[in-house]
Amino acid sequence: MSKVFESTMINGMDLNNRFVRSATWEGMATDDGSCTPKLIETMVRLAEGGVGLIITGHAYVTREGQAGPWQLGIYDDRLLNGLHQMTDAVHGAGGKIVAQLAHSGVFADPALTGSNPIGPSAIRGVSKHEIREMTSSDIEHVKSDFSRAAKRAMLAGFDGVQLHAAHGYLLSQFLSPYFNQRKDGYGGPIEGRVRIVLEVLEGIRSQVGDAYPVLIKINTRDFIEGGQELDDAVTAAAELAGNGLDAVELSGGTGLSGKLNPVRTGIREESDEAYFRDAAVAFRERRTLR
Ligand SMILES: Cc1cc2nc3c(=O)[nH]c(=O)nc-3n(C[C@H](O)[C@H](O)[C@H](O)COP(=O)(O)O)c2cc1C
């Protein structure tokens, strides 16, 4: 039998099989990011379908990180009740569910957030809005937003959390030399660009302890000139894996990557599938994947 049907475990989280429903924005939350019966029903149907692990659509950890409308929020304790209903329902249907924690950085939508987007650098040409380069105080705020959101996820009964560090969102922007042109300790070579992600992970661990699954979704490549390349992605993942990360999901592309954007289309033959297979080998060789 194919290995994908075999059970596995990620830091104490038992999974019946290795099928994962990758995070997918459903557009089913309310205007303020609250969970709805429709969203819960969708998650229950996924669990009933037998997928080993469900990852929620990207949930914004702070209002200023919201990317799109009707996106799930995890930025405030008053959202806990709805989130708890979601995890209870999924568990009742025999499923496992992880919350994807996200901040959209330069791609935040000011019409929703009420403020200009922030990012590692005030680069031009990627947003209609003027981007503000993050100060060290912004970095501290974002770290605290992620760790508080992770704590909420745990309290709401999620089986773990996944950091969204792919697709050109905030943590991916820091990893990418295209978006990150900082001259301080959060920029430069990959050791500097991964620093905020390591500190976010450290902050989360201080809130949820060691026995709680923390995953990451990371770009193998940005597929933009001057963007993140495979070597740096592997180095970042290895660094994170050595500092308490439990699993890595590979992805790639950004909204600026043309045909190689994160929503790949035109997959018509088996040979078009598993397009990150070669990249996965590189991650495995550095023992970042289990
Ligand atoms: C409608 C839609 C919404 C998506 N929302 C998210 C999301 O919230 N978080 C995320 O990490 N990826 C999101 N994705 C990307 C998918 O999870 C996945 O990464 C993508 O389909 C490509 O698969 P790959 O990562 O294996 O290349 C979304 C894709 C689609 C089509």
The ligand as an ORCA input file, in Angstrom:
! r2SCAN-3c Opt
* xyz 0 1
  C      -8.592     29.568     -3.248
  C      -7.222     29.300     -2.683
  C      -6.936     29.765     -1.419
  C      -5.687     29.502     -0.844
  N      -5.427     29.929      0.419
  C      -4.246     29.630      1.008
  C      -4.009     29.962      2.371
  O      -4.853     30.507      3.058
  N      -2.781     29.640      2.885
  C      -1.822     28.986      2.169
  O      -0.749     28.698      2.691
  N      -2.048     28.642      0.892
  C      -3.234     28.927      0.306
  N      -3.476     28.528     -0.973
  C      -2.449     27.744     -1.677
  C      -2.648     26.259     -1.489
  O      -2.673     25.869     -0.160
  C      -1.501     25.498     -2.149
  O      -0.274     25.922     -1.603
  C      -1.542     25.734     -3.642
  O      -2.762     25.268     -4.141
  C      -0.388     25.084     -4.410
  O      -0.020     23.843     -3.907
  P       1.505     23.615     -3.570
  O       1.771     24.411     -2.340
  O       1.633     22.136     -3.364
  O       2.262     24.125     -4.764
  C      -4.708     28.773     -1.568
  C      -5.033     28.294     -2.845
  C      -6.267     28.546     -3.393
  C      -6.589     27.988     -4.748
*
